[in-house]
Amino acid sequence: LSTRNCCVGHPWANSPMAEPAALSVHLHPLVLINISDHFVRLRTQGGNPRLLLGAVIGAQEGRRIDVHNSFELLVDEATDGTRSLDVEFLQQRLAQYLEVFPRYEFLGWYALGAEPQEPDKALHKKVQEVTANENPFLLLIDTQKLETENAGQSEDLPVKVYDSKAHLDQGELKVEWNEVPYAIDTLEAERIAVNHVAKSATATKSSGHSSDFTQHTGGLGNSVVMLSNRIKELRDYMQDVKAGRLPRNHEVLRQLLSLCQALQATHPDSLRHEFCAEFNDAA
């Protein structure tokens, strides 16, 4: 991203050959889910929407930008309305994410609003200084569109992506915002996760919708319950035979003995130890 405005101020910058290719921005679902969660929590807690800010990270290859993840930023607002970032928190969190995802890089920041405002330019300049990114982009969430009557029927996301361009005007550095088209892109793992979240969110008792993961775990649960019932029936049968309430069926007794010997051959002590270790790791 630091090479987007490398020609600004160059004598050839206004020539047709110097026009850079259009950005190809691809938003992944996790970013939208994180920002939505951030907004909902801030709104339910009665927070100030102006303090909803975050960083977006991802990968860039040429003019293609894939926005994979995001994290929240700590922001303070002065009495005059000026917002300031917690620089140490931003640098620390960014270093942690880049250590886990070495292919990612800082791409830009997100906020609420229909379009960039004048105070956003000061934050934009601060982000440039802190992250050493000469030209981060801005991702805006227009929450006012979510409150309209037809919001649930609209197929357009209330999301806009802006690329910035800095230029000198009479010795003063000014920032201009250009809206950039974007596309929603998903990887296979993301499609599975989004499918699970979407079906779980819309599941009701009447409709009975469930995700593939829920159906799989439900089938395993039913199998265990059925096995437990069968074992209980066999135990009750043995108790009745031992008490003399039922006659002995030698064929059934031989099958039970064979089953018990097979269970002993599975080394229950080692199996129990392995199961406990796996349970503790999962917990």
ABEGO torsion letter per residue (X at the ends): XAAAAAABGBAAAABAAABBBBBBBBBBAAAAAAAAAAAAAAAAAGBBAAABBBBBBEBBBEABBBBABBBBBBBBBBAAGBBBBBAAAAAAAAAAAAAABAABBBAEBBBBEABBBAAAAAAAAAAAAAAGBABBBBBBBBAAAAABAAAAABABBBBBBBBBBBBBBGGBBBBBBBBBBBBBBBBAAAAAAAAAAAAAAABBAAAGBBBAAAAAAAAAAAAAAAAAAAAAAAAAAAAAAAAGABBBBAAAAAAAAAAAAAAAAAGAAAAAAAAAAAAAAAX
